[in-house]
Amino acid sequence: MATRIINAGVSLTDTSLTTVYTCPANHKAIVKELWLTNVDGSNAVDATLKWTDDSDSDAAYSLLSTKSIAADSYLRIEGGNIVLEAGDILKAQAGAANDLMVSAFVEEIYTP
C-alpha cells in the first residue's frame, strides 16, 4: 500500500465548526499530530475539535471541547493516531473569530 504524509491547515475566521481535513476516497488516514495556535496577542481562545464519521454524517464526535489556549500560545497534540476512513472529516471551532489556526500532519494510506 502506498502512503504519503501531507499537511492540512485552516485559519478559523469565524466561530463555526470548520473542516480542517477530509479523508479522500480509497484512503485511510492517520492524524499523527495537530497544532492549535492562538494568534491573538492579548486574549485566550477556546478551541474545539471533532470528527465526523462518513457513515453517520449527523454525528460529530468530540476530541477536544472548549479547551482554553493562552494568548500567543499553542496546544500540540501528538501520538494520538486518530484514524479516519474515506469521507471522514476532522473539524475545528474557535471561541473567537480570527484567533485560532489549526495545522494537521496526516499519513494517508491508499486502499484500492
C-alpha positions as CSV (number, residue, x, y, z in Angstrom):
1,M,0.0,0.0,0.0
2,A,1.3,3.4,-0.9
3,T,1.5,6.0,1.8
4,R,2.2,9.7,1.9
5,I,2.5,12.4,4.6
6,I,0.5,15.6,4.0
7,N,-0.2,18.8,5.8
8,A,-3.7,20.3,6.2
9,G,-4.5,23.6,7.8
10,V,-7.1,26.2,8.3
11,S,-7.3,29.7,9.8
12,L,-10.6,30.0,11.6
13,T,-12.1,33.3,10.5
14,D,-15.4,32.8,12.4
15,T,-16.7,30.7,15.2
16,S,-18.4,28.0,13.2
17,L,-17.3,24.4,13.1
18,T,-14.9,24.3,10.1
19,T,-13.3,21.5,8.1
20,V,-9.6,21.0,8.6
21,Y,-9.2,17.7,6.7
22,T,-11.3,15.3,4.8
23,C,-10.0,11.8,4.2
24,P,-10.1,11.1,0.4
25,A,-11.8,8.2,-1.3
26,N,-9.8,5.0,-1.4
27,H,-7.7,6.0,1.6
28,K,-7.4,5.6,5.3
29,A,-5.7,8.4,7.2
30,I,-3.8,8.7,10.5
31,V,-3.7,12.1,12.0
32,K,-0.2,12.0,13.6
33,E,0.0,15.5,15.0
34,L,-2.2,18.6,15.5
35,W,-1.2,22.1,16.4
36,L,-3.8,24.6,17.6
37,T,-2.2,28.1,17.6
38,N,-3.7,31.1,19.3
39,V,-2.6,34.1,17.1
40,D,-4.3,36.7,19.4
41,G,-1.6,38.5,21.4
42,S,-3.9,39.6,24.2
43,N,-6.6,37.0,24.8
44,A,-7.0,33.3,25.3
45,V,-9.2,31.4,22.9
46,D,-11.4,28.3,23.4
47,A,-10.7,25.5,20.9
48,T,-12.9,22.6,20.0
49,L,-12.0,19.6,17.8
50,K,-14.5,17.0,16.4
51,W,-14.5,14.3,13.8
52,T,-17.5,13.2,11.6
53,D,-17.9,9.6,10.6
54,D,-18.9,9.4,6.9
55,S,-21.3,6.5,7.6
56,D,-23.2,8.7,10.1
57,S,-22.7,12.3,8.9
58,D,-25.1,13.7,11.6
59,A,-22.8,12.5,14.4
60,A,-19.8,14.6,15.3
61,Y,-17.5,13.0,17.9
62,S,-15.6,15.3,20.3
63,L,-11.9,15.1,20.6
64,L,-11.4,18.3,22.4
65,S,-14.1,20.6,23.9
66,T,-13.7,24.3,24.6
67,K,-10.0,23.9,25.6
68,S,-8.6,27.3,26.5
69,I,-5.4,28.2,24.8
70,A,-3.5,31.2,26.2
71,A,-2.7,34.3,24.1
72,D,0.2,33.8,21.7
73,S,0.4,30.1,22.7
74,Y,-0.4,26.8,21.2
75,L,-1.6,23.3,22.0
76,R,0.3,20.4,20.4
77,I,-1.5,17.1,20.2
78,E,0.9,14.3,19.2
79,G,0.9,10.5,19.3
80,G,-2.9,10.2,19.3
81,N,-3.0,8.4,15.9
82,I,-6.6,9.5,15.1
83,V,-7.7,7.1,12.3
84,L,-10.1,8.3,9.7
85,E,-11.6,6.4,6.8
86,A,-12.7,7.6,3.4
87,G,-15.1,10.6,3.7
88,D,-14.5,11.1,7.5
89,I,-13.9,14.8,8.4
90,L,-11.7,16.5,11.0
91,K,-13.2,19.8,12.1
92,A,-12.2,22.6,14.4
93,Q,-14.0,25.5,16.1
94,A,-12.8,28.7,17.8
95,G,-14.5,30.7,20.6
96,A,-13.5,33.9,18.8
97,A,-13.1,34.7,15.1
98,N,-9.6,35.2,13.6
99,D,-7.8,33.9,16.8
100,L,-7.1,30.3,16.0
101,M,-5.1,28.4,13.4
102,V,-5.1,24.6,13.1
103,S,-2.4,22.5,11.4
104,A,-2.8,18.7,10.9
105,F,0.0,16.4,9.9
106,V,-1.6,13.3,8.3
107,E,-0.4,10.0,6.9
108,E,-2.6,8.9,4.1
109,I,-2.7,5.2,3.1
110,Y,-4.0,4.2,-0.3
111,T,-6.6,1.4,0.0
112,P,-7.7,0.4,-3.6
